[in-house]
């Protein structure tokens, strides 16, 4: 019996005394930094929110029974152009956005171009609406698609 216990003790001693090298590395993940430019972009998107919603609702009302929402963090500024040169206040602003329904289910990707003019303060005009992509909805959301009118 003793001849079985001694090898077993040796195996337990080797297994439990052997330490695998372990190292923990402290990771510092820096959150994105806020900047003056980012703040101005966010303010601009908030101020254009109503015009963006109006354009999106106008397009998607032809295809969906439920109108999608556009959240400011889902809008990217693609291009800003001064129409009349340096230090003029006539702009063309191009945005890309992803409207969503329900629990943030993207329905598509769109590109909108707005004209902002100094003639009437706050005058914003949609110049172009381009639908870039249509995303397939999950099965339990397909009932909001109008028949024979998919974008």
Buried (B, 14 or more C-beta within 10 A) or exposed (E): EEEEEEEEEEEEEEEEEEEEEEEEEEEEEEEEEEEEEEEEBBEBBEEBBEBBBEBBBEBBEEBBEBBBBBEBEBBEBEEEEEEEEEEEEBBBBBBBBBBBBBEEBBBBBBBBBBBBBEEEEEEBEBEEEEEEEBEEBEEEBEEBBEEEEEB
